C-alpha cells in the first residue's frame, strides 16, 4: 500500500512538471522580468516539493529548453571547502587562534649560498644552571599514540608560554603552536644567544629536522645567535652554503617583501649530546648555528627551514579552483579519504570531457602525488606549479588534457603537515615505507592511493607515476627510478624521462644525480610499489632544500618561483616523452647508451660495445635517501597497547578445523625427543627399499631419477606426523597418514614396499621388475577409478595382522606369537596388481580412511595399542584379511586359487577401492 501511495505521489509531481513545461512554451519575447521571477520561484518551489515527496536530496531539478531534467547531486562533503580553514588537531595539542598567512615574493636576483670563512663558531650546549627557559611548548605526547582529534586541538584553556612572561627588554618571545609550526623549547644562554630544541615527530623520538617558529620583541641592529642542538642527520646542506629563511611582517606590509634567505656564521656540526630512540638506542645529535640581524624593532618575524606550505594554504588553493566554472569543466576536486585525524585527503582529476565514455577510456593516465613527508614543503610548491600549468589556457595544457587523465593527490599526509612533523604521520610511521600495507585504518592515505591506482590501471594504462619530494643533503633536482633489468628490449627506457627533464630544465635538474637502483630497504616506497604494480615509468622527484649548482644558477638558492617552474618543466617533458614522433626518445636512448658505456669504461676499465646488454646495478650507489628503517613496522598504537588484566575479556573458544587439529598434533610430535627413533627407522626403511634396486635402476634410469625418488620418500616421511613408536623392539609399526595426497603416477623401485604419492589425480602404480610390461585394459580402467582427492590415505607399511588376530578378542599377542603368523605375502591387491610380478616382496597397501578424523592414528605405533582396533571398521579389516594373509603351508597353486576366490568374492560384492565410498 505504501509503494502505491509513493508511486502516485511521484506521478503527480511529474504531471506538475509537464504542466509547468507547457506554460513555459509561450513566446519568450512576450515575457517580462516579473513573470520570469514568478516562473523561477515556481520552479524552486517545485524542486522543494520534489525533494520532500521523494524523500531524497540527491536529485537536482534543472530545466533545459523549458523541459525539466533530473540529475544526481554530488555529495556535498566531496567539494565543500570551509571559508576559514579549520584543520583537525590531536586532542592534546595546544593551538593559538592566530591566523597566519604569508605573501609570495620573488627576490629581484637569485640569492647566493653562504660562503664559509672557516672561523665560524661551534657553541657547546651549556648546563641547566647557566640557561633560562624562555619558551617551552607542551610536547603533546600525553598519550603514547594518537587517540582522537578536534578542530582547534585541546579543549582546555591555553597555557601561557614562559616567553610571554616579561623577562627583560632584550628577551625574544617565541611561538610555534600554530599550523606546521615546530619549536619545542627555547633557552636563553646569553643576552642575544638562544639554544633551541625542536620537537620530534609526534608519538616518536626521532626525525627532528623541520623548524618553523615566530619571534617578537627584537631589537634592530643587534646580532642574535640561534643554535638548534637536537638535529639527527649526520650531514646537511647547511654545510654546503644553505641559509635559513626569514619573513618579516612589517617588511611584507610596507615593502611587499616576503621570505628571504638570511644568516651568517652558519655551521652544521656534531655536538656532545645524545638522544634515545624508541628502542633505547642512543643517537648522536648535531647542531646548527647561525647569526642574524632583524630589520625592524618590535617586529613579528618567522624563521623556517624551507618555504612553508600549510594544509590551509592547500585548501584555499583548491577552493579557488572549485569556484571557477571554467576550470571545473575539465577539473574535479574530490575527497580521496579521511586521514587519521579526520582531515580530508583531496584528489584532483584533470581531463577534457570527451564526447563519449569510450573516448575517455581510450586516454592514458598519469598519477602524481606529493607531500607524503610533511617537512618537505618544496614538493608542494612543485605540485602547485604543476597544477597551474595543467589548468592553464595554453595550447600545451590543452593537448595534455585532451590526451591524458591526470590523477593528482597534492597532499598525502595532511595530519603531519598540520602538527609540524618532518617525516611521519600520526601513526608514528613513515608513510613512504608503508605503501604495501594492509592496515587500511592505520595508513588510510597511502592505502586509498594504491587502491585508486589499481582501479585506474584496470580501466586504462598508466604511463607514468611521480611522487614529489624534497632532499636535505644534495643540491639540484633529480629523480629516482627503477631499473628494468629483466627486460632487455626495455633497457634504459626508465632513464629517458629524467634525461629529457634535464634538457628542459638544464640549470636546475641534474641527470648525473639520478639513481635507478631498486633497494630492498625501499620496497615499501611509492616508487617501487607502483613499479611492481606495472607502471614502467615510476619515479620519485627530489627537489633540493638548497639550490642549484648548474649553469647560470650555480651557487644560488631555489625560490618558490623556481620550484613552481619545475612543475611547468615536468608537463613540458611529458609532452616530449609521449609525442607520437619518437625522434627525441630515440635520440635520448642513443645518448644514454653512450653515457652508460663511458661510465662502465671508467669504472672497470674495459671498452664495451654499446650494443651489449650492460648491467647497471653495480655501477650505481644507493639512492642516498633518508633512512627510515626505524620507522617501518606496525603503527605505534598497535605496538603500545596498554595491558589491563582486569579488563581482559575471556574469548570464546573457537572449534578447530580438521586441518588445524592435524597440524597441532604434528607440532606436538615434532617436539617429542623420541622422534629420532622414527627418523632412524625411516632411514633404515629407505635403505631397504632402494638398496636392492640401485644397480638395475642405474642401467635403466638417469641418476637424477633415483635422487628424485629419495626426495619423495623423505618428504613423505617428514609429512608423516608421528608419535613415538612402540617401546618393544621388533614390533612392526602400523600406519602413516598423508592428508589430501593423491597417488603418484610414476615408476617406483622394484621393491614394492614403498608407495609413491604426489598431488595429482593419477591412479596408484606399482611397477614390476620390467617397466615396459603391458597391462590389461581392464586393470588400467580399474586403476583410473581409484581417486583420493579429499580423503585421508593410510600407508600400511610392513606386515598386516592375521585373520584370526583381527577377529579375535582384544587380548594382545606377544612378539613371538605375532612372528609365527606374519609372513611376507606374494602378489598385490587386485585393483593395483601387476600380473608380471613374481618375486616375493614386502608391499604397501593404500586404503582410504573411513572413520572420523578425531580417531585417526597419526603416528607409527605398536599393534599393542588398545586403540588400534577401535577405529577400524569391518569393511577395512575384511579387506585386509582377504588380501594380506598367507598361510605358511600353502603352495603356490593353492595361493593362486585363493587369490582368484578373493577376486570373485570382491566382484560379487561390488567391492572397489574408492575413497569416496564408505
C-alpha positions in Angstrom: 0.0 0.0 0.0 2.9 2.3 0.8 4.5 1.7 -2.5 1.3 2.6 -4.3 0.9 5.9 -2.5 4.6 6.7 -3.2 4.2 5.9 -6.9 1.1 8.1 -7.2 2.9 10.9 -5.5 5.8 10.7 -8.0 3.3 10.6 -10.8 1.6 13.7 -9.5 5.0 15.5 -9.3 5.9 14.6 -12.8 2.5 15.7 -14.1 3.1 19.1 -12.4 6.4 19.3 -14.1 4.8 18.8 -17.5 2.1 21.4 -16.7 4.8 24.0 -15.9 6.6 23.0 -19.1 3.5 23.7 -21.2 3.2 27.1 -19.5 6.8 27.9 -20.3 6.2 27.3 -24.1 4.9 30.8 -24.6 6.9 33.2 -26.6 9.8 34.4 -24.5 9.6 37.8 -26.2 6.2 38.4 -24.5 7.6 37.7 -21.1 8.7 40.4 -18.7 11.0 40.4 -15.7 8.3 39.9 -13.1 6.8 36.9 -15.0 10.3 35.4 -15.2 10.7 35.8 -11.5 7.4 34.1 -10.9 8.5 31.2 -13.1 11.8 30.8 -11.3 10.1 31.0 -8.0 7.6 28.3 -9.1 10.5 26.1 -10.3 12.3 26.5 -7.0 9.2 25.6 -5.1 8.6 22.6 -7.3 12.2 21.4 -6.7 11.5 21.7 -2.9 8.2 19.7 -3.3 10.1 17.1 -5.3 12.7 16.7 -2.6 10.0 16.3 0.1 7.9 13.9 -1.9 10.8 11.6 -3.0 12.4 11.9 0.4 15.9 12.5 -1.0 18.2 15.4 -1.5 20.3 13.6 -4.2 18.1 14.7 -7.1 18.6 18.1 -8.8 15.9 19.6 -10.9 17.1 21.7 -13.9 15.3 22.9 -17.0 16.8 22.6 -20.5 14.9 24.4 -23.3 11.9 24.6 -21.0 11.9 20.9 -20.2 12.6 19.5 -16.7 15.8 17.5 -16.4 16.6 15.4 -13.3 20.2 14.7 -12.3 22.1 13.4 -9.3 23.7 15.8 -6.9 27.3 15.1 -5.9 27.9 14.6 -2.2 28.4 17.9 -0.5 31.4 16.8 1.6 33.4 16.0 -1.6 33.8 19.6 -2.7 32.9 21.5 0.4 35.7 23.9 1.4 35.3 25.9 4.6 35.5 29.7 4.2 38.1 29.8 7.1 40.2 26.6 7.0 39.9 24.8 10.3 42.1 21.7 10.3 41.7 19.0 12.9 44.5 18.5 15.5 45.2 15.7 18.0 43.3 16.4 21.2 46.4 17.0 23.3 47.8 19.8 21.1 47.5 23.4 22.2 46.9 25.7 19.2 46.8 29.5 19.2 43.9 31.3 17.5 46.0 33.5 15.3 45.5 33.1 11.5 49.0 33.1 9.9 49.4 33.8 6.2 52.4 34.9 4.2 52.7 36.7 0.9 54.5 35.2 -2.1 57.5 37.2 -3.2 60.4 36.7 -5.6 63.8 38.3 -4.9 65.0 40.5 -7.8 68.2 38.5 -8.0 68.9 34.8 -7.1 70.1 34.6 -3.5 73.6 33.2 -3.3 74.8 30.4 -1.0 76.7 31.3 2.2 80.4 31.2 1.7 82.0 29.9 4.9 85.0 31.8 6.2 86.4 28.9 8.3 86.1 30.9 11.5 82.5 30.0 12.3 82.0 29.2 16.0 80.6 26.0 17.3 78.8 26.7 20.5 78.7 23.9 23.0 75.4 23.3 24.9 75.7 24.7 28.3 74.4 23.3 31.5 71.0 23.7 33.0 72.2 26.1 35.6 73.6 28.5 33.1 70.5 28.9 30.9 67.0 30.2 31.3 64.0 28.6 29.6 62.1 31.4 27.8 59.7 29.2 25.8 58.5 25.6 26.3 55.5 24.3 24.5 53.5 21.3 25.6 55.2 18.2 24.0 51.7 16.9 23.1 52.6 13.4 23.9 50.4 12.7 26.9 49.4 9.5 25.2 51.9 7.1 23.6 49.9 7.1 20.4 47.1 9.0 18.7 43.7 8.7 20.2 41.3 11.4 18.9 41.3 14.8 17.2 39.4 18.0 17.4 39.2 21.3 15.5 41.5 23.7 17.3 43.2 21.0 19.3 43.0 20.9 23.1 39.7 21.9 24.8 41.4 23.3 27.9 42.5 26.9 28.4 45.6 28.0 26.6 48.7 27.8 28.8 50.9 30.8 29.0 54.3 30.0 27.5 57.3 31.2 29.5 58.3 33.6 26.8 55.1 35.6 27.3 56.3 36.5 30.8 58.4 39.6 30.7 62.0 38.7 31.5 63.8 41.8 30.2 63.6 44.3 27.3 66.1 42.1 25.4 64.3 38.7 25.7 62.8 37.4 22.5 59.2 36.0 22.5 58.9 32.6 20.8 55.8 30.8 19.5 55.2 27.7 17.4 51.7 26.5 18.4 50.2 27.1 15.0 49.8 25.1 11.8 53.1 23.5 10.7 55.0 25.2 13.5 57.8 23.3 15.2 59.8 24.5 18.2 59.8 22.6 21.5 62.0 24.8 23.7 64.0 28.0 23.6 66.6 28.7 26.3 68.5 32.0 26.7 72.2 31.4 27.3 73.3 35.0 26.6 71.8 38.4 26.1 71.3 37.6 22.4 72.2 33.9 22.3 69.5 31.2 22.3 69.6 27.4 22.3 66.7 25.9 20.5 65.3 22.3 20.8 63.0 21.0 18.0 60.0 18.7 18.7 60.4 15.3 17.2 57.6 13.8 15.1 54.6 13.2 17.3 54.5 9.8 19.0 58.1 9.2 18.1 61.5 10.1 19.5 63.2 10.8 16.1 63.0 12.9 13.0 63.9 16.4 14.2 64.8 18.5 11.1 61.9 20.8 10.2 61.7 24.1 12.1 59.2 26.9 11.7 58.6 29.4 14.6 57.8 33.0 15.3 59.8 35.6 17.3 58.9 39.0 18.6 60.3 41.8 20.8 63.6 42.0 18.8 66.0 44.9 18.5 67.0 46.1 15.1 70.8 46.1 14.5 71.5 43.6 17.3 73.3 40.4 16.3 71.3 37.4 17.5 72.6 33.8 17.6 70.4 30.8 17.3 71.7 27.3 17.8 69.5 24.2 17.3 71.0 21.4 19.3 69.0 18.2 18.6 69.2 17.6 14.8 69.6 14.0 13.8 71.1 13.9 10.3 74.9 13.4 10.1 75.2 15.8 7.1 73.2 18.7 5.8 73.1 21.3 3.0 73.8 23.9 5.7 77.4 22.6 5.4 77.3 23.5 1.6 76.1 27.1 1.9 72.4 26.7 2.5 70.9 29.6 4.6 67.7 29.7 6.7 64.7 31.7 5.7 63.3 34.9 7.4 59.9 36.5 7.0 59.1 40.0 8.4 55.5 41.0 8.7 56.5 44.7 8.7 58.6 44.2 5.5 55.7 42.4 3.9 53.2 45.2 4.8 55.4 48.1 3.9 57.6 46.8 1.1 55.8 43.7 -0.1 58.8 41.6 0.7 58.3 38.0 1.6 60.6 35.1 2.6 64.3 35.8 2.0 67.5 34.0 2.9 69.4 35.2 5.8 72.1 34.3 8.3 75.9 34.4 8.7 78.4 32.3 10.6 76.4 29.3 9.6 77.8 26.0 10.9 76.5 22.4 11.0 78.5 20.2 13.3 78.3 17.3 15.7 77.8 18.1 19.4 78.3 16.2 22.6 74.7 15.5 23.2 72.9 12.2 22.6 69.3 11.2 22.2 67.5 8.0 22.8 65.2 6.2 20.2 62.1 4.2 21.0 64.3 1.1 21.3 66.5 2.7 23.9 69.3 3.0 21.3 71.5 6.2 21.7 71.7 8.5 18.8 74.3 11.2 18.1 72.9 14.7 17.8 74.1 17.6 15.6 73.8 21.3 15.9 73.1 24.1 13.5 74.1 27.6 14.5 73.8 31.0 12.7 73.6 34.7 13.4 71.3 37.3 12.0 70.1 40.9 12.4 66.4 41.7 12.4 65.4 44.7 10.1 62.9 46.3 12.4 62.4 46.9 16.1 59.5 45.1 17.8 58.6 43.3 14.6 56.9 39.9 14.1 59.2 37.6 12.3 59.2 34.0 11.3 62.2 31.6 10.8 61.9 28.4 8.8 63.9 25.6 7.2 62.1 26.0 3.9 59.2 27.9 2.4 56.1 26.8 4.5 53.1 25.3 2.7 50.3 24.5 5.1 47.2 22.4 4.8 45.1 25.6 5.0 47.1 27.0 2.1 46.2 24.0 0.0 42.5 24.3 0.9 42.5 27.9 -0.1 44.1 27.0 -3.4 41.6 24.2 -4.2 38.7 26.4 -3.2 39.8 28.9 -5.9 39.8 26.1 -8.4 36.4 24.8 -7.4 34.9 28.3 -7.5 36.0 28.8 -11.1 33.3 27.4 -13.5 35.7 27.5 -16.5 38.2 25.2 -14.6 35.5 22.9 -13.3 34.5 22.0 -16.8 37.7 19.8 -17.0 38.7 19.6 -13.4 37.1 17.7 -10.5 38.1 18.0 -6.8 37.1 15.2 -4.6 38.0 13.7 -1.3 40.0 10.5 -1.6 39.7 9.6 2.1 39.9 10.9 5.6 43.2 10.9 7.5 43.6 9.5 11.0 42.7 12.9 12.5 39.8 13.4 10.1 41.4 15.8 7.7 40.4 15.4 4.1 42.9 13.9 1.6 42.0 15.5 -1.7 42.3 14.1 -5.2 42.2 16.3 -8.3 41.1 14.7 -11.7 42.0 16.7 -14.7 41.0 15.8 -18.3 38.9 17.2 -21.1 35.4 16.0 -21.3 35.0 13.6 -24.2 32.0 13.2 -26.4 31.6 9.6 -25.1 32.9 7.4 -22.3 34.8 5.4 -24.9 36.9 8.4 -25.8 37.7 8.9 -22.1 38.6 5.3 -21.6 41.0 5.4 -24.5 43.0 8.0 -22.8 46.1 7.0 -20.9 46.6 8.1 -17.3 49.3 9.9 -15.3 49.4 9.8 -11.5 51.2 12.5 -9.5 51.4 12.7 -5.7 53.2 15.0 -3.2 53.8 15.7 0.5 53.9 12.3 1.9 56.7 13.7 4.1 55.2 16.8 5.8 58.5 18.6 6.3 59.3 18.6 2.5 57.4 21.7 1.7 59.2 22.2 -1.6 57.3 19.2 -3.0 54.0 21.2 -2.5 55.4 24.2 -4.4 56.4 21.9 -7.3 52.9 20.4 -7.2 51.3 23.9 -7.3 53.3 24.8 -10.4 52.3 21.5 -12.0 48.6 22.2 -11.4 48.9 25.8 -12.5 50.3 24.7 -15.9 47.8 21.8 -16.3 44.8 24.1 -15.5 46.1 26.9 -17.6 44.8 28.1 -21.0 48.0 27.3 -23.0 47.9 25.1 -26.1 50.3 22.6 -24.4 48.0 22.3 -21.4 45.0 21.7 -23.7 47.0 18.9 -25.5 47.7 17.3 -22.2 44.1 17.4 -21.1 42.9 16.0 -24.4 45.2 13.0 -24.3 45.6 12.1 -20.7 43.7 11.6 -17.5 45.6 13.1 -14.6 45.0 11.9 -11.1 46.7 14.2 -8.6 46.9 13.8 -4.8 48.5 17.1 -3.7 49.0 16.3 0.0 49.2 12.7 1.1 49.9 13.4 4.8 47.8 16.3 6.0 48.0 15.3 9.6 51.8 15.5 9.7 51.6 18.9 7.9 49.2 20.3 10.4 51.2 19.3 13.5 54.6 20.2 12.0 56.1 16.8 11.6 59.1 16.3 9.4 58.6 12.7 8.2 55.9 10.7 9.9 52.1 10.6 10.2 50.1 10.4 13.4 50.6 6.7 13.3 54.2 7.4 14.2 55.5 5.8 10.9 56.9 6.9 7.6 54.1 6.6 5.1 56.6 6.3 2.3 57.6 2.9 3.7 54.1 1.5 4.0 52.6 1.5 0.5 52.3 -2.3 0.7 50.3 -2.1 3.9 47.1 -3.9 4.5 46.3 -1.7 7.5 43.7 0.5 5.9 42.6 2.1 9.2 46.2 2.9 10.3 47.5 4.2 6.9 44.4 5.3 5.1 46.1 7.9 2.9 48.6 5.5 1.2 46.1 2.6 1.2 43.5 4.5 -0.7 46.1 5.9 -3.1 47.2 2.4 -4.0 43.6 1.3 -4.3 42.9 4.3 -6.6 45.9 3.4 -8.8 44.9 -0.2 -9.1 41.3 0.7 -10.1 42.7 3.1 -12.6 45.0 0.5 -14.1 42.1 -1.8 -14.5 40.4 0.8 -16.8 43.4 2.2 -18.7 47.1 2.2 -19.0 49.1 4.4 -16.5 52.1 5.6 -18.5 53.8 7.5 -15.6 53.8 7.9 -11.8 55.8 10.5 -10.0 56.0 11.4 -6.3 57.3 14.9 -5.4 59.8 15.1 -2.5 62.4 17.4 -1.0 66.1 16.5 -0.4 68.1 17.7 2.6 71.6 16.6 1.6 72.0 17.2 -2.1 71.6 20.2 -4.3 69.7 20.5 -7.6 66.7 18.5 -8.7 66.9 14.8 -9.7 64.9 11.6 -9.9 64.9 8.1 -8.6 63.6 5.4 -10.9 63.5 1.6 -11.2 65.8 -0.5 -13.4 64.1 -2.8 -15.9 67.0 -5.3 -15.7 65.0 -8.4 -16.6 63.5 -6.9 -19.8 66.3 -6.4 -22.4 64.1 -4.6 -25.0 63.2 -2.0 -22.4 66.7 -1.5 -21.2 67.4 2.2 -20.4 63.8 3.2 -21.1 63.3 4.2 -17.5 66.1 6.8 -17.9 64.6 8.6 -20.9 62.1 10.8 -19.0 64.8 12.1 -16.4 67.2 12.8 -19.3 64.5 14.8 -21.1 63.8 16.6 -17.9 67.5 17.6 -17.5 67.4 19.0 -21.0 64.2 21.1 -20.4 65.5 22.4 -17.0 69.2 22.3 -17.6 70.0 24.9 -14.9 68.1 23.1 -12.1 67.8 19.4 -13.0 70.9 17.1 -12.7 70.7 13.8 -14.6 74.0 12.8 -13.0 72.4 12.7 -9.6 69.6 10.4 -10.8 69.6 6.8 -9.5 67.7 3.8 -10.7 68.6 1.1 -8.2 65.8 -0.9 -6.5 66.9 -1.5 -2.9 65.3 -3.9 -0.5 65.1 -1.2 2.2 63.0 0.9 -0.2 60.5 -1.8 -1.2 57.7 0.0 0.6 58.1 3.3 -1.1 55.6 4.6 -3.6 58.1 4.5 -6.5 58.8 0.8 -6.2 55.3 -0.3 -5.2 53.8 1.4 -8.3 56.6 0.0 -10.4 55.7 -3.5 -9.2 52.1 -2.9 -9.9 53.0 -2.5 -13.6 53.8 1.2 -14.1 57.0 1.1 -16.0 57.9 4.7 -15.6 57.6 5.2 -11.8 59.7 8.0 -10.2 60.4 10.0 -7.1 61.4 13.6 -8.0 63.6 15.2 -5.3 63.9 19.0 -5.2 66.7 20.3 -3.0 66.1 22.4 0.1 69.1 24.4 -1.0 69.6 25.4 -4.6 71.4 24.7 -7.9 75.0 24.1 -8.8 74.3 24.1 -12.6 74.9 26.6 -15.4 73.8 30.2 -14.8 72.2 29.3 -11.5 75.3 27.8 -9.9 75.6 28.6 -6.2 72.1 30.1 -5.8 69.1 29.1 -3.7 65.8 27.9 -5.1 62.8 30.3 -4.7 59.1 29.4 -4.8 59.1 30.5 -8.5 62.0 28.1 -9.2 60.1 25.3 -7.6 56.9 26.1 -9.4 58.8 26.2 -12.7 59.8 22.6 -12.1 56.1 21.7 -12.4 56.0 23.5 -15.7 59.0 21.6 -17.0 57.5 18.4 -15.8 54.5 18.9 -18.1 56.7 20.0 -21.0 58.8 16.9 -20.6 55.6 14.7 -20.5 54.7 16.1 -23.9 58.1 15.3 -25.4 58.1 11.8 -23.8 54.6 10.9 -25.1 55.0 12.6 -28.5 53.9 10.2 -31.3 57.0 11.3 -33.1 59.6 9.3 -31.1 62.6 11.1 -32.5 63.5 12.7 -29.2 63.1 9.3 -27.4 65.4 7.6 -29.9 68.0 10.3 -29.6 67.9 10.0 -25.8 68.3 6.3 -25.9 71.4 6.6 -28.0 72.8 9.2 -25.7 72.1 7.0 -22.7 73.9 4.1 -24.3 76.9 6.2 -24.9 76.9 7.6 -21.4 76.5 4.2 -19.9 79.3 2.8 -21.9 81.6 5.6 -20.9 80.6 5.0 -17.2 81.4 1.3 -17.5 84.7 2.1 -19.1 85.6 4.5 -16.3 84.6 2.0 -13.6 86.1 -1.3 -14.8 88.5 -0.1 -17.5 87.0 -2.2 -20.3 85.9 -0.9 -23.7 82.4 -2.5 -24.2 80.3 -2.0 -27.2 77.1 -0.1 -26.8 75.1 -2.9 -28.4 76.0 -5.2 -25.5 73.5 -5.6 -22.6 75.1 -3.9 -19.7 74.1 -4.4 -16.1 74.0 -1.1 -14.4 73.1 -2.2 -10.9 76.8 -2.5 -9.9 77.6 1.0 -11.3 75.2 2.9 -9.0 75.3 3.6 -5.4 72.2 3.7 -3.2 69.6 6.4 -3.7 71.1 8.4 -0.8 67.6 8.9 0.6 66.8 9.2 4.2 67.0 6.1 6.3 63.5 5.4 7.7 64.1 1.7 8.5 63.4 2.6 12.2 60.1 4.0 11.1 59.0 0.7 9.5 56.6 -1.8 11.1 53.3 -1.5 12.8 51.8 1.8 13.8 52.6 2.9 17.4 49.1 2.4 18.6 49.4 -1.3 17.8 52.8 -1.7 19.4 51.9 0.2 22.6 48.6 -1.3 23.6 48.2 -0.8 27.4 47.9 -4.1 29.3 45.0 -4.1 31.7 44.4 -7.6 33.0 41.3 -6.5 35.0 39.5 -5.6 31.8 40.6 -8.6 29.8 37.7 -10.3 28.3 37.7 -14.1 28.0 37.5 -15.0 24.4 35.0 -17.6 23.3 36.8 -20.9 22.5 36.8 -21.5 18.8 36.4 -25.0 17.5 39.4 -26.1 15.4 39.1 -27.5 12.0 40.2 -30.9 10.8 43.3 -29.4 9.2 44.2 -27.4 12.3 43.9 -30.4 14.6 46.2 -32.4 12.4 48.7 -29.5 12.3 48.7 -29.1 16.1 49.3 -32.8 16.6 52.2 -32.8 14.2 53.7 -29.9 16.1 53.4 -31.7 19.3 55.0 -34.7 17.8 57.8 -32.6 16.4 58.8 -31.5 19.9 58.9 -35.1 21.2 62.5 -36.3 21.9 61.7 -39.8 20.6 61.2 -38.5 17.1 64.8 -39.5 16.5 63.7 -43.1 16.7 61.2 -42.6 13.9 63.8 -40.8 11.8 66.2 -43.7 12.2 63.5 -46.2 11.3 62.7 -44.2 8.1 66.3 -44.2 7.1 66.5 -47.9 7.5 63.3 -48.3 5.5 64.7 -46.1 2.8 68.0 -48.1 2.5 65.9 -51.3 2.4 63.7 -50.0 -0.3 66.3 -48.5 -2.6 69.4 -50.6 -1.9 68.3 -53.7 -3.9 67.4 -51.8 -7.0 70.3 -49.4 -7.2 72.2 -51.5 -9.7 69.2 -52.1 -12.0 68.0 -48.5 -11.9 71.4 -47.2 -12.8 71.3 -49.1 -16.1 67.7 -48.0 -17.0 67.2 -44.6 -15.5 69.2 -41.4 -15.1 70.9 -40.7 -11.7 68.5 -37.8 -11.3 65.6 -40.3 -11.1 67.0 -42.1 -8.1 67.7 -38.9 -6.3 64.1 -37.7 -7.0 62.7 -40.9 -5.6 64.7 -40.4 -2.4 63.5 -36.9 -2.0 59.9 -38.0 -2.5 60.3 -40.7 0.2 62.0 -38.3 2.5 59.2 -35.8 2.0 56.6 -38.5 2.8 58.4 -39.4 5.9 58.7 -35.8 7.1 55.0 -35.3 6.4 54.1 -38.3 8.5 53.3 -36.6 11.8 54.2 -39.2 14.3 54.2 -40.0 17.9 57.0 -42.3 19.2 56.9 -45.9 18.1 56.4 -48.8 20.4 58.9 -49.3 23.1 59.0 -53.1 22.3 61.8 -53.7 19.8 60.9 -55.8 16.9 57.3 -55.0 16.8 56.2 -53.6 13.5 54.7 -50.1 13.1 51.3 -49.9 11.6 50.1 -46.7 9.9 51.4 -43.4 8.5 48.8 -40.9 7.2 49.2 -38.4 4.5 46.4 -35.8 4.2 44.9 -34.8 0.9 47.6 -36.5 -1.1 47.0 -38.2 -4.5 48.9 -41.2 -5.7 51.9 -40.6 -7.9 51.8 -41.8 -11.4 55.4 -42.7 -11.6 57.7 -45.7 -11.7 58.6 -47.0 -8.2 61.6 -49.2 -7.2 61.4 -52.9 -7.7 60.7 -53.4 -4.0 57.0 -52.6 -3.8 57.1 -51.9 -0.1 57.3 -48.2 -1.0 54.2 -46.3 -2.1 54.8 -43.3 -4.3 52.5 -40.3 -3.8 52.2 -36.9 -5.3 49.5 -34.2 -5.6 47.9 -35.4 -8.9 44.8 -37.3 -9.8 46.7 -40.2 -11.5 45.9 -43.7 -10.1 48.5 -45.6 -7.9 51.0 -47.5 -9.8 53.4 -50.2 -8.5 55.8 -51.1 -11.2 57.3 -54.5 -11.8 60.8 -55.6 -12.5 60.1 -54.9 -16.1 58.9 -51.3 -16.5 57.8 -51.9 -20.1 55.5 -54.8 -19.3 52.0 -54.3 -20.7 48.9 -54.1 -18.6 45.4 -55.2 -19.5 42.8 -52.6 -20.4 40.5 -53.8 -17.5 43.2 -53.3 -15.0 44.0 -49.8 -16.3 40.3 -48.9 -16.2 40.1 -50.2 -12.7 43.1 -48.0 -11.6 41.6 -44.9 -13.1 38.6 -45.4 -10.9 40.8 -45.1 -7.8 40.8 -41.5 -6.6 41.8 -39.7 -3.3 41.0 -36.0 -3.8 39.9 -35.2 -0.2 40.2 -38.4 1.8 43.0 -39.4 4.2 45.2 -42.2 3.0 46.8 -44.8 5.2 50.1 -46.2 4.1 50.3 -49.6 5.8 53.9 -50.5 5.9 55.5 -53.9 6.7 53.1 -56.6 7.9 49.3 -56.8 8.3 47.7 -58.8 11.1 46.5 -62.3 10.5 42.8 -63.0 10.2 42.4 -64.8 13.4 44.2 -62.0 15.3 41.9 -59.3 13.8 38.7 -61.3 14.5 39.8 -62.4 17.9 39.3 -60.6 21.2 41.3 -57.6 22.2 43.9 -59.7 24.1 47.3 -58.6 22.7 49.7 -61.1 21.1 53.3 -61.4 22.2 56.0 -60.7 19.6 56.8 -64.5 19.3 53.1 -65.3 18.6 52.9 -62.4 16.2 56.0 -63.6 14.2 54.5 -67.1 13.8 51.5 -65.6 12.0 53.1 -63.0 9.8 54.9 -63.7 6.6 55.6 -61.8 3.6 52.7 -62.0 1.2 53.1 -62.6 -2.5 51.3 -60.5 -5.1 49.3 -57.4 -4.9 45.6 -56.5 -4.3 43.5 -56.8 -7.4 43.0 -53.1 -8.1 46.7 -52.4 -8.2 48.1 -55.9 -9.1 50.9 -56.2 -11.6 50.4 -59.6 -13.2 54.0 -59.9 -14.3 55.4 -59.5 -10.7 56.6 -62.8 -9.3 59.3 -62.0 -6.7 58.2 -62.0 -3.1 58.3 -58.6 -1.5 57.0 -56.5 1.3 54.2 -54.4 -0.1 52.3 -51.3 1.0 48.5 -51.0 0.6 46.7 -47.7 0.2 43.4 -47.8 2.0 41.3 -44.7 2.3 40.2 -43.5 5.8 36.6 -44.4 6.6 36.3 -43.1 10.1 36.0 -39.7 11.8 39.3 -37.8 11.9 39.4 -37.5 15.6 40.0 -41.3 15.9 42.6 -41.4 13.1 46.1 -42.5 14.1 48.7 -40.0 13.0 51.8 -41.9 14.2 53.8 -45.0 13.9 52.6 -47.1 16.9 52.8 -50.6 18.1 50.0 -53.1 17.4 49.9 -53.4 21.2 48.0 -50.1 21.3 44.4 -50.7 22.5 43.1 -48.1 20.1 44.5 -50.0 17.1 41.2 -51.8 16.5 38.9 -49.2 18.0 38.7 -47.1 14.9 38.8 -49.8 12.2 35.5 -50.9 10.7 34.8 -54.4 9.5 34.9 -53.2 5.9 38.5 -52.2 6.1 39.5 -55.1 8.2 37.9 -57.7 6.0 39.7 -56.2 3.0 43.0 -56.6 4.9 42.2 -60.1 5.8 41.3 -61.0 2.2 44.3 -59.6 0.6 47.1 -59.6 3.1 47.3 -63.0 4.7 49.0 -66.2 3.6 49.3 -69.5 5.4 52.8 -70.9 5.5 51.5 -74.3 4.5 50.0 -73.0 1.2 51.7 -74.0 -2.0 51.9 -71.7 -5.0 49.0 -73.4 -6.6 46.8 -73.0 -3.5 47.8 -69.4 -3.2 46.8 -68.7 -6.8 43.4 -70.3 -6.2 42.9 -68.3 -3.0 43.7 -65.1 -4.8 41.2 -66.0 -7.5 38.5 -66.7 -4.9 39.2 -63.4 -3.3 38.8 -61.6 -6.6 35.5 -63.4 -7.3 34.2 -62.5 -3.8 35.1 -58.9 -4.3 33.5 -58.8 -7.7 30.3 -60.3 -6.4 30.1 -57.8 -3.5 30.9 -54.9 -5.7 34.0 -54.1 -3.6 36.1 -51.3 -5.0 38.9 -49.3 -3.6 37.1 -46.0 -3.9 37.8 -43.5 -1.1 34.5 -41.8 -1.8 32.6 -44.9 -0.8 32.2 -45.6 2.9 
